Amino acid sequence: MARRNRRYSARAAIRVSVVLSFLFLPSSAQAQLHWDASAQVGVMKRALTARPEGGPDAEFGPSVQLTAHVALIPLVRVGAYVGHDVSPMGGQTSARDVTQAGVRVKLLSPWPRGAWRAWVFAGFGYAGIYARSTTATRALISASPGTPPVDTEVTVQGAGGGYFDVPFGLGASYKFRRPWELSAELGVRTGFGHRGSAYVAPGPEVRRAGQAEGNALPSGKDSLAIGLTVGVLVDL
């Protein structure tokens, strides 16, 4: 009888252990949740399409980017990004401020191992732009018939707009002290669906002495950009 009771006790203990393991499994999985966040600064070069004849292209400008991801499975992470860059223009055209935000996927490479890591990323979001107002010289047509255009100093008003933003590229990091890492990303951005007076005719309004004098042609569309950023990354 004593042996039988010991057997029953052992079986009961095993059953309780199994039940408890299932009960505590979700807590263990949650404890193993991985996430990362980074802050980076760098430089961006935008290439404008549909520029007016003789119009300047965008030049190199500073950029900043914040990202954050959570792990779906060990090598796949999903998250969000937000960034801003200043896009200088040549000639008398004012600089443009571009802010973008959206979602992105990060695929980690199984190699290299150890302190070094590498990944590729892709995303989708929306970018808003503001072309700053500026004072410039424009050839204005006189109201008198037969009178040639006269170079006149005018104010080109600020103009806004937006487009769909598609970033993709590759990155790498070096873990120098857990959980801190030095990180860098080389990315390409493509854009489509441009709208607003910064992109679509008639373009920004032109004023002289406070009076409207027509519109300036848009500077072009942000269809392609390439950027390099470096910064710090926290991985937990």
C-alpha positions as CSV (number, residue, x, y, z in Angstrom):
1,M,0.0,0.0,0.0
2,A,2.8,2.4,0.8
3,R,4.5,1.7,-2.5
4,R,1.2,2.4,-4.3
5,N,0.8,5.7,-2.5
6,R,4.4,6.7,-3.4
7,R,3.6,5.9,-7.1
8,Y,0.4,8.0,-7.0
9,S,2.4,10.8,-5.3
10,A,5.1,10.7,-8.0
11,R,2.6,10.8,-10.8
12,A,0.7,13.6,-9.2
13,A,3.9,15.6,-8.8
14,I,4.7,15.1,-12.5
15,R,1.3,16.2,-13.5
16,V,1.5,19.3,-11.4
17,S,5.0,20.1,-12.8
18,V,3.6,19.8,-16.4
19,V,0.7,22.1,-15.6
20,L,2.9,24.7,-14.0
21,S,5.3,24.7,-16.9
22,F,2.5,25.5,-19.3
23,L,1.1,28.2,-17.0
24,F,4.5,29.9,-16.7
25,L,5.4,29.5,-20.4
26,P,3.9,32.8,-21.6
27,S,5.8,34.7,-18.8
28,S,9.0,33.1,-20.0
29,A,8.3,34.0,-23.6
30,Q,7.6,37.6,-22.6
31,A,10.8,37.7,-20.6
32,Q,12.7,36.8,-23.8
33,L,11.2,39.5,-25.9
34,H,13.9,41.4,-27.8
35,W,13.8,45.0,-29.0
36,D,16.2,47.7,-30.2
37,A,16.2,51.4,-30.7
38,S,18.8,53.7,-32.3
39,A,19.5,57.4,-32.9
40,Q,21.7,58.3,-35.9
41,V,23.0,61.4,-37.6
42,G,24.5,61.7,-41.1
43,V,24.3,63.2,-44.5
44,M,21.7,63.0,-47.3
45,K,21.9,63.6,-51.0
46,R,18.7,64.0,-52.9
47,A,18.3,63.9,-56.7
48,L,15.4,65.9,-58.1
49,T,13.5,64.8,-61.2
50,A,11.2,66.9,-63.3
51,R,13.3,70.0,-62.6
52,P,12.7,73.2,-64.7
53,E,15.2,73.7,-67.4
54,G,18.4,75.1,-66.0
55,G,17.2,74.7,-62.4
56,P,19.6,73.6,-59.7
57,D,19.6,70.1,-58.1
58,A,19.6,69.4,-54.4
59,E,22.9,69.4,-52.6
60,F,24.3,67.4,-49.7
61,G,22.6,68.2,-46.4
62,P,22.5,67.0,-42.7
63,S,20.0,64.3,-41.6
64,V,18.9,62.7,-38.4
65,Q,17.0,59.4,-37.9
66,L,15.3,57.5,-35.0
67,T,14.3,53.9,-35.3
68,A,12.9,51.2,-33.0
69,H,12.0,47.5,-33.5
70,V,10.7,44.4,-31.7
71,A,11.6,40.8,-32.6
72,L,9.0,38.6,-34.3
73,I,11.4,35.7,-34.6
74,P,15.2,35.7,-33.8
75,L,16.3,37.3,-37.2
76,V,13.2,39.3,-38.1
77,R,12.3,42.6,-36.4
78,V,9.5,45.1,-37.2
79,G,9.2,48.7,-36.1
80,A,9.0,52.3,-37.0
81,Y,11.2,55.2,-38.2
82,V,11.1,58.9,-38.1
83,G,13.7,61.2,-39.7
84,H,14.4,64.7,-40.8
85,D,16.9,66.2,-43.3
86,V,17.7,69.6,-44.6
87,S,18.0,69.7,-48.4
88,P,20.1,72.8,-49.6
89,M,19.6,74.1,-53.1
90,G,22.0,75.9,-55.4
91,G,21.5,79.4,-56.8
92,Q,18.8,81.6,-55.4
93,T,16.5,78.7,-54.5
94,S,15.9,78.2,-50.8
95,A,16.7,75.1,-48.8
96,R,14.0,72.5,-48.1
97,D,13.1,70.7,-44.9
98,V,12.0,67.1,-45.3
99,T,10.4,65.0,-42.5
100,Q,9.5,61.4,-43.0
101,A,8.0,58.7,-40.8
102,G,6.7,55.2,-41.3
103,V,7.1,51.5,-40.6
104,R,10.0,49.2,-41.5
105,V,11.2,45.6,-41.4
106,K,14.8,44.7,-40.3
107,L,16.2,41.3,-41.3
108,L,19.3,40.4,-39.3
109,S,22.1,38.3,-40.9
110,P,23.2,35.1,-39.1
111,W,26.8,36.2,-40.0
112,P,29.0,37.7,-38.6
113,R,28.6,36.4,-35.0
114,G,29.9,37.9,-31.8
115,A,30.2,41.7,-31.4
116,W,29.5,42.4,-35.1
117,R,26.1,42.3,-36.7
118,A,24.7,43.1,-40.1
119,W,21.2,43.6,-41.5
120,V,19.1,44.8,-44.4
121,F,16.0,46.9,-44.0
122,A,13.0,48.2,-46.0
123,G,10.1,50.4,-45.1
124,F,7.1,52.4,-46.2
125,G,5.9,55.8,-45.0
126,Y,5.1,59.4,-45.8
127,A,7.3,62.4,-46.1
128,G,6.3,66.1,-45.7
129,I,8.3,68.9,-47.2
130,Y,8.5,72.6,-46.6
131,A,10.5,74.8,-49.1
132,R,11.5,77.9,-47.3
133,S,10.7,81.4,-48.6
134,T,13.5,83.4,-50.1
135,T,14.3,86.7,-51.8
136,A,15.4,86.3,-55.4
137,T,15.7,88.1,-58.7
138,R,13.1,87.1,-61.3
139,A,12.4,88.4,-64.8
140,L,8.9,89.9,-64.6
141,I,6.8,90.8,-67.7
142,S,5.6,94.4,-67.7
143,A,1.9,95.2,-68.2
144,S,2.8,97.4,-71.1
145,P,2.7,95.5,-74.5
146,G,6.1,95.2,-76.2
147,T,8.0,96.0,-73.0
148,P,10.8,93.3,-72.4
149,P,10.9,91.5,-69.0
150,V,12.7,93.3,-66.2
151,D,14.8,91.7,-63.6
152,T,13.1,92.4,-60.3
153,E,13.7,91.5,-56.7
154,V,10.8,89.5,-55.4
155,T,9.9,87.2,-52.5
156,V,9.2,83.5,-53.3
157,Q,6.8,82.4,-50.7
158,G,7.3,79.2,-48.7
159,A,5.6,76.0,-50.2
160,G,4.6,72.7,-48.7
161,G,3.9,69.2,-50.0
162,G,4.3,65.5,-49.4
163,Y,4.9,62.1,-51.0
164,F,5.0,58.4,-50.2
165,D,8.5,57.4,-48.9
166,V,10.1,54.0,-49.5
167,P,13.4,53.5,-47.7
168,F,15.6,50.5,-48.0
169,G,19.3,49.6,-47.5
170,L,21.8,47.8,-45.2
171,G,23.3,48.4,-41.8
172,A,25.9,47.1,-39.4
173,S,26.8,47.5,-35.7
174,Y,29.5,46.7,-33.2
175,K,28.7,45.9,-29.6
176,F,31.2,47.7,-27.4
177,R,29.4,47.4,-24.1
178,R,26.2,45.5,-23.5
179,P,23.5,46.7,-24.5
180,W,25.2,49.6,-26.3
181,E,26.4,49.3,-29.9
182,L,27.9,51.6,-32.5
183,S,25.7,51.5,-35.7
184,A,25.7,52.7,-39.2
185,E,23.2,52.5,-42.1
186,L,23.6,53.2,-45.8
187,G,20.1,53.8,-47.2
188,V,18.3,54.7,-50.4
189,R,14.9,56.4,-50.5
190,T,12.5,56.5,-53.4
191,G,9.4,58.7,-53.6
192,F,6.1,58.7,-55.5
193,G,2.7,60.4,-55.4
194,H,4.0,63.9,-55.0
195,R,1.5,66.6,-54.1
196,G,1.4,70.2,-52.9
197,S,2.7,73.5,-54.2
198,A,6.3,72.5,-53.6
199,Y,6.0,69.8,-56.3
200,V,3.0,70.6,-58.5
201,A,2.3,73.6,-60.8
202,P,1.6,76.5,-60.5
203,G,4.2,76.3,-57.7
204,P,5.1,78.7,-54.9
205,E,3.6,82.1,-55.0
206,V,5.8,85.1,-56.0
207,R,5.2,88.5,-54.4
208,R,6.7,92.0,-55.0
209,A,6.2,94.7,-52.4
210,G,3.5,92.6,-50.8
211,Q,1.5,92.1,-54.0
212,A,1.1,88.8,-55.8
213,E,3.0,88.6,-59.0
214,G,2.3,85.0,-60.1
215,N,4.1,81.8,-59.3
216,A,7.5,80.2,-59.5
217,L,8.0,76.8,-61.0
218,P,8.5,73.9,-58.5
219,S,12.1,72.9,-58.0
220,G,11.5,69.3,-58.9
221,K,10.4,66.0,-57.3
222,D,12.1,64.0,-54.7
223,S,12.2,60.7,-56.5
224,L,15.6,59.4,-55.3
225,A,17.9,60.0,-52.4
226,I,20.9,58.3,-50.8
227,G,22.1,58.8,-47.2
228,L,24.7,57.6,-44.7
229,T,24.0,57.7,-41.0
230,V,26.0,56.7,-37.9
231,G,25.0,56.6,-34.2
232,V,24.3,54.5,-31.2
233,L,21.9,51.5,-30.8
234,V,20.5,49.9,-27.7
235,D,19.7,46.2,-28.0
236,L,17.8,44.4,-25.2
